[in-house]
Amino acid sequence: VNDVVFALSDGDNTDQNDANARLLASSFRAEHPRGHAVVYALDATTGKTLFSSGSAIPGFSHFSGISVANGTVFAITWDNTVYAFSAK
């Protein structure tokens, strides 16, 4: 959108196995995220960060992305909360 690239850092726990190579349950991964989701707006030419949602999104995102419509960037977290940020 207008030479801006939007990106999502999801904060998800991507571990599939524990230290003993046992498969981790989805519930464990949901209860132990790596962090929280962050939406970024980047200059498409330079890569410079123009905007970061910082800690505005306390939850993590899993198998989700971002959408842009009518000047708004949307992100959805694991608990189905929708966050909206102005793309302008």
C-alpha positions in Angstrom: 0.0 0.0 0.0 1.6 3.3 -1.1 5.2 1.8 -1.1 4.7 0.4 2.4 5.1 -3.3 3.3 3.2 -4.7 6.3 4.5 -7.6 8.3 3.5 -9.7 11.3 5.8 -11.1 13.9 3.5 -13.7 15.5 5.2 -14.4 18.9 4.1 -18.1 18.5 6.0 -21.0 20.2 7.3 -23.0 17.2 8.7 -25.9 19.2 7.3 -29.2 18.1 9.1 -31.4 20.6 10.3 -31.2 24.2 13.9 -31.9 25.3 13.2 -35.7 25.3 11.8 -35.6 21.7 8.2 -36.0 22.8 5.6 -34.2 20.8 4.3 -31.1 22.5 0.6 -30.7 22.7 -1.0 -27.6 21.1 -2.3 -26.6 24.6 1.2 -26.5 25.9 2.4 -24.4 23.1 -0.6 -22.0 23.5 0.2 -21.7 27.2 3.9 -21.0 26.6 4.2 -18.5 23.7 7.6 -17.1 22.7 6.2 -13.5 23.0 3.4 -11.5 21.5 2.4 -10.5 18.0 3.8 -7.2 16.5 2.6 -5.5 13.3 5.2 -3.6 11.4 4.9 -1.1 8.5 8.2 -1.0 6.5 9.3 1.4 3.8 9.3 -0.8 0.7 12.4 0.7 -0.7 14.7 1.1 2.3 13.2 -1.5 4.7 13.1 1.2 7.4 10.5 0.6 10.1 7.8 3.2 9.8 5.5 1.8 12.4 5.5 -0.9 15.1 2.6 -1.9 17.2 5.1 -2.6 20.0 3.3 -4.2 23.0 -0.2 -3.1 21.9 -1.0 -6.7 21.0 -0.5 -8.8 24.2 -1.4 -12.2 22.7 0.3 -14.3 20.0 -0.9 -15.2 16.5 -1.0 -18.7 15.2 -1.6 -19.7 11.5 -2.8 -16.2 10.9 -1.6 -13.2 8.9 -2.6 -9.6 8.3 -5.1 -8.0 6.0 -5.3 -4.5 4.7 -8.6 -2.9 3.7 -9.8 0.7 3.4 -6.6 2.1 5.0 -6.7 -0.2 8.0 -4.3 -3.1 8.8 -6.0 -6.0 10.7 -4.3 -8.7 12.8 -6.0 -11.6 14.7 -4.5 -13.3 17.7 -4.8 -16.9 19.0 -7.7 -15.9 21.3 -9.6 -14.5 18.3 -9.1 -10.8 19.2 -9.0 -8.6 16.2 -6.6 -5.6 16.3 -6.9 -2.7 13.8 -4.3 -0.1 13.0 -4.4 2.8 10.5 -2.4 2.2 7.4 -2.1 5.9 6.8 
